[in-house]
Amino acid sequence: MKLKSLELELEKIYQSLLDVEEIAGKKGNEVHPDYKLSAINLIRYLVLRNHDLRYLHDNLSEIGVSSLRSSEGYVWRNVVDALKIIKLMRGETWEPDPDIPVIGYKKSRKIIRKHSNRLFNARDQRHRTEIMVTLPGEAAGDKLLVKNLISEGMEIARINLGRGDLDEWQALVRNIRDASADLKMPCKIYMDLAGPKIRTGPIRIKTLSKKGKQKIADKIVLRNGDHLILTRKQIVARKPKYGEAGELIRPAKVAITLPSVIDDVEIGHRILFDDGKIEGSIIQKEKNEIEIVIINTPEPVKLGSSKGINLPDTILNLPSLTENDLENLDFTVRNADIIGYSFVRNAGDVKVLYSELDKYDSRELGVVFKIENRDAFENLPLILLEAMKHPRIGVMIARGDLAVELGAERIAEVQDQILWICEAAHIPVIWATQVLENLSKTGKASRAEITDAAKSARAECVMLNKGPYIINSVRLLKDILFKMESHTTKKKNTMRALGIAKKVLMKLE
């Protein structure tokens, strides 16, 4: 590509940035003062990613000019400097609009570190990425376990309010605070609000053992092609009935914990059970139940009680905060440093949470928005712009639920896009789900999860889940982060146009 062609391409991008500057400035004035430049930069980044930059950045790199590949945190400065250099190479002098607020590379790194420290309150400046650990229930009665975790590198202790009860949570809080004080090492407390979890109801099926004795099974065996009925009636599951030739006469029937979901689904929608292990398609819908055919599940699998249900094709009319969440909020705001907001889907959900926090005078509480479904991913910039009206915010990439909702083949692409958008907004990110999971559970780490843990250094925080060998995982993760952070920044990539950027810009206009 000739210099003139490069100049024209960069001028086109520069003009598109100018065209949206009024909207960017307006959004900047709507957010918390500390996020003004960040909101403006986020809008600019969406404009930049509305262009396909793959051919442009290759040609810029060829002549030693910044290729726009890593400009997330300082979009205007990167584009302007590249254009200025190309013009100088062509013998021209040029200066951009002097009244445009500008962020450079160093300032962008300083801003995101400031926001990260405000949320996580880093105690160890030797490594940039914080370590969060989901505490097991036994930590409620084992302060030594908590002390060992903090000693090895746990900087944030996560309490999952979707498990356990108030007595257990209070004991966990007490042990974290006491262990932190004993060691004189600060440890933040993060609490996840459970959100509206869709699960299977109770399953207790009477069966006969090989010796002819009656026993109770808590699972239903399903095969590809089997039918299953989900009902809004809160029943104990009914087992399937087969004819003498093995033909299905009556499918199994299982309750669904959130009955209103049946109103939202449509025939043809996919339904996934147990983290996507079982896939079905809805073939019939009635007032109180839906019938499903099992697909893409050739091996016999077992569906148990309280297994998660995902509906990736369905727009769910569910509240982001459940009655249980609202009941737990008083305990949460009194004891947590950070809360995790599950099931957030759009900017309206952000407003709902802060309206509830207002009742406790807790708008300054740290809030992490969990990106765990398709709507949250596609609305991420709008969620951030609403959240940026408040001073202490972050994002969790909930990779497990995202993989189920969007497909495992897309998770690597999606987690990178979330990282880029959050870097453009200078928002700290938590890298979550299955980090060193094999090591935590079995004591042995696979090569693949070591590589995954190394990639997690691109985030501001990494979450480990509980397991018998969790202390080993914390120790290893800390070593990996020390080694990787001297080599790694967020990303280098090809920079094709992002569909999410175009959709969000259309909503902002």
N, C-alpha and C positions, 0 to 999 in steps of 0.2 A: 504494500500500500504506500503510495507516494505521500510526501509531507503535506501537500495541499489537501489530499483526501483525508488524512488524519486531522488536519486543522478543521475541515468542514464537519467531520463527525463530532469532534470535541465542541465546536461552536453550537452544534445542534443540542448537545447535552447541556451546555452552559445556558442556552436560551430556555430550555425546558425547566432548569432550576430557577431562572429568573421568573418564569411564568407562574411558578407556584409559591414564590417567596412571600406573597401577601398572605396566603393561606397558612404557610409555615409560621409566619410571625404571629398571626392570630392564635394559632394553637399554642405557641410558646407563651403567650400572655395568659392562657387559660390554666396553665399548670403551676405547680409549686415553683417559687423563684429559683430554687436549686436545679430544677429540671427544664428551665426555659430554653437554654441552648440545646439541650438534649432532645426536646420535642421538635425543635426546628431541624436539627440534624436528622432525626428519624424521618420526617417528611421528605427531606432532600434525598435520603437513601432510597425511599420508595420510588421517587422519580428516577433516580439513577438505575435502579433495578427494573424499571419499566423498559429499559433498553437492553438489547442483546449485545453484550460487550466482548464476546468471545474473540472475534476477529480483530477488534480494535486493540485489546490489551496485548495480544500476541505481537502485533506490529509495533506497539509502543515499546514493549520489552526488547524487541529486536534492535532498536536504536538507543536503548539505555534510558528511556523515559518511564516514569512511574506508570504502571499499567492499570491502575484503578482497582487492582485485585483485593487490596487490603485497606480500603478507604472507608470502611463502615463507620468508624468513629469521627471522621473529619472529612465528609464528602465534599463540601464546597472548596476547601483548601486544596484537596487532591486534584479535583477537576481543573480548577483555575491554574494551579502550578503546571500541570501537564500542558494546558493550552498555551500558557505563557512561554514555555520552553519551545514548543513546536513553532510558535510565531517567531521567536528569536532565531531559531535554526533557519527560518525562511527570510531572515533579515528584517523582521518587523518588530516594533515595540508596541506593547499593549498593557493596559492596566484595567482590572475589573472594577465594578462598582464599589467605591470605597465605603459606602454606608451599610454594606451587608455584614452582619455579625459573623465572625470567622472562628472556627476551632481548628487548631493544628494537631499533629500527631501527639506531641507531648501533652498538650492540654487534654486531649481526649482520654489518654491513659490516666491522667491525674483525676479526671472527673469520675471515671468508672471505678477507680480505686477508692475514691472518697465515698461514693454511693455504696460500694461493697462493705467498706469498714463501718459505715453508719448502720447497715443492716446486720452484719455478722459480728462486728467488733473484733476484728482479728487480733490475736494476742501474739502470734509468732510471725514476724516479718521475714523469716527465712524462706517461707514459701507463700505464694500468692493465693493458692487454692485451699479453702477451708475443708475440714473433714466433718461430716455429719454422720451420726450412727443412730439407727432405729433401735431403741432399747427393748430387750425382751421382757416379758412379764416378770421373770424371776429376778430382774434387777430391782424390783420393788422391795425384795427382802434380802438383797445382797449388795450392800454399799461398797464392798471391796471390789466387786466387778465393775462398778461405776468408776471407782478410783483408778483401777487399772486401765480402763478405756481412756480416761482423761490423761493419765500419765503417758500413754502411748501416742496420743495425738488427737483424740476426739475433742473438737472445739465447740460442737453443737450437738446436743442430745435431742433426739426426736422421740416424741410420745405420740403414738397413733391412737386418736380418740375413737377410731372405729373398732378397737379391740379393748378388752378389759372393762373396768368400771371405775367409779369415782375414787373408791378406797385405794385401788391400785395406782391410779394416776397421782393421787396425793402422796403416796409412799415414794413413787418415782421422783417427783419434784423434790421431796425432802432429801432423798439420797443424792440427787444431783447437786443441790445447793450445799449440803454438808460436805460431800467429797470435794467439791470445788474450793470450799473454804479451807478444808484440811490441807489441800495441796497448794493453796494460794495460786491456783491456776484457773482463770475464768472459763466458764462453760455456759453457753447460751442454751435456753430451752425453747425448742420448736414443737408446737402442737398442731397436728393435722385435724381440721374439722372433717368429719367423715363424708358429708355430702349425701346426696340421694343414691345410695348403692343399690343397683338392681341385682337381685340374687334369686336362686331357686329356693323354694320352700322346703319344709322337712320331708325327708324320704325314709320311710321305715317299711320295708317290704318283707312279708313272711315268705320264707323259702324252706326247702328241705335239704338237709345235708346228705352226703353220700350214704350215711348210715340211716337215713330216714328220719332223723330228728329235726324238729322245727327250729329255725333260727331267724333272726331279724337282720336283713341287709339294709345298709344305709345308702345304697347306690343302685342305679338302674343301668343295665347293659344296653348300649345302643350300637347299631351297625349302619353302614351306609345304606340308605333307602328306607330305614325305619321311620315310622311316624311318631310324633310326640305332641301332646296337648298341654299348653300352658293355660292355667285358669286364674281368674282374679279371686276365686273363692279360696279362702285360706284353709286348705285341706292338707291332710297327710297324703303323700303321693300314692297313686293307684298304679299297680303293676300292669304291664301289657298282658293281653290274652291271645294265645295262639291256638290254631286248629290242629287236628291230628296230623296234617301234612306239613305242619310248621308255618302255615300262613298266618299272617297277623289278622286277628278278628277285631281286637279293640286295642288301640294304642295306649301307652302309659300316659298318665295325667299327673302334672306337677304344678304346684302353686307358684306364683310369682310374687315377690315381696312388695313390689310397687304396682298395684293393680291398674292404676291409671295409664300405664304404658300401653296396655292393650288398646286404648282409644287412639293412640298415636301411630301404631304400626299399620302398614298396608301390605296387601298380598304382593309377593315378590321380593319384599325386603329380606335382607340377610339377618340372621340372628346367631350370635356366637356365645358359647358357654365355656367357662373355666379357662380364661385367658386365651380363648381362641382354639382350644384343643378340639372342640366339637363345633361344626358349622351346620347350620340349618337354613332352610328357606321357608318363608311363611306361605302356605298354600290355601288357607281358609281362615276367615275371620268372622266371629260371631260376637254378640254383645258381651259375653262373659269369658270367652276363651278364643285362643288361636290354635290352629293346627300347623305343625311344622314337619317337613320332611328333612331327614338328616342327609347332608351331602358332603362330599370331600372328606369323608371319614371312613375309609375302607376297612380299617382294623376295628375290632370290637373295643369300645371305650366305655368307661363307667362315669355316669353323671351322678354327682353326690349332692347332698344338702348344702345350702348356703354357698353355692358356686356362682361366681360373677356372670352376669349377662351383659353383652354389648350389642347395640343395635346401630351399626355404622351408617345405615341408609335412612334412618328415621330421625325426624326432628321431634325431640322430646319436649313436652310441655311440663317440665319438672322444675320445682324451685331449686335455686342454687344452695339455699340454706334450708335444712329440714327442721322439724320441730325439735329433734334431739340436738342438732347443732345450736339452736337458739337457747335450749335449756343449758347446754354446756358452756355457753359463751361467757357467763359470769365467772366461772372457774377459770376459763382460758385467759381472759384479759387480766385476771389477778395474778396468774402464775407463769404465763408464757412471755418470752421476749419476742418471739416471732410466731405467727400463726400461718398454717398452710390452708389455702382456700381451694377446696376440691370442687370439681364440676363447674367451674367458671366457664361460660360459653361466649359471653359478649360484654360490651361496656356496661350494659344495664345491670348485669350481675355484680360488677364492681361497685356501682352505686348502692345496690342493696346491702352489701357487706358494710360499707362505711356508714350507711344510715343506722345500722344496728350498733356499730362501734361508737357512734355518736352518743347513744344512750348510756354508755359507760365512760364517756369522756376519754376514749381510747383511740382517737384518730392517729396518734403518733406511734401506735404499736406497729412493729414490723409485720408486713404481710407478703407472703409468697403466693403467687398465682400459679396453680398447677395446670400445665397445659397437657391434658390427657384425653382430649377428644377432637374430632375433626373441626367442630365449630370454633373451639378455642384456638386451634392452629390458624384457621383461615381468618379469624378476627383478631389475631394477636396484636397488630399495630394499634387497633382501636382500643383494645383492652389496656395496652400500655399508656396510651394518651389519657385515658380516664384515670388510671392508677397513678400517673405522674402528678396528679393534683395533690398528692400526699408524699411525705418526705422519706419514708423507709419502705421500699418495695423491692421485690425480686421475682424471679420466674423459676419454676421447676419444670424440667423436661421429663415428664413421666413416661419414660420410653416403653414400659410394658403395656399400658393402656393404649398409647398411641399406635404401637405395633399392631394391636388387635383391631383398632378402629380403621387405620389407614393401610394395613398390610405390612407384614414383616419386611417385604422387599423395599419399602419406602422409608423405613425408619432412619437409615443413615442419612438420606437426603433431607428428611424433615428436621432431624436434630441439628444439622448444620444450618438450615434456614432459620431456625429459632435462635441459634447462637448469633448469627449475623444481625438479625433484626434487633435483638437485645443489645448487641454491641453498638449498633447505630443509635439506640436510645440510652446508652450508657447505663443499662440495667444489669445487675449481677444475676448469674444463672446457676442453678443447682442441677448437676448431672446425676440422674437417679435411675434406679431399677437395674438389678442384676450385676452391679459392679462387684467383682470378686466374689460372686455368690457361691461358686463351687468351693472356693477356699473357705468361706465362712461356714459352709454346711459340712464339708468333708475333710477339711484340713489340707486339701491339695488344690492348687490353682492350675487351670488349663492355660495353654499358651494364648488362646484367643482372648480370655478374660484379662490376661496381663496386658495385651495390646490395647484392649478397651480401656483399662485403667490408665494406661499411658496417655490415651487420647483425652481422657477426662481432665487433664491439666489445662485444657482450653477454657474450662468453666471456672467460676469463682468459688464453687463449692461442689463437693462430691458426696453423695449419700451412700452409705453402706447399710445393708439390711442385716438383721440379727441372724445368729447361728452359733453353734457350739465353739467355733474357732474365730469368733469375731475379733478378738484381740490380735490374732495373727494378721487378719485382714487390715486392721488399722495400721499396724506396724509396717506391713508391706506397702500399703497405699502411700503412707507418708514418705517412704524411701523413693517410691516411683515419682511422686510429685516433686521432690527435691531435684531428682535427676532431670525430669522432663521440662521443668519450667524454664531452664536456661536455654532450651532448644525450641520451645513451642510458643506460638501465639494462636489466635483464634483459628485462622485458616488461610489457605491459598486455593483458589478454585477458578473454574472457567468463566463464571459470571454470565451464564445465559439469563435471559429475562425471566423474572419471577412472576408467576400467575397471581400470587398473593398480593404483590405490589400493585398490579393493575386494578384488582378488585377493590382494594382499600382506597386507592386514589379516587376512584369513581364515587365512593361513598363520601369522601371529603369535599368534593367539588360542589 
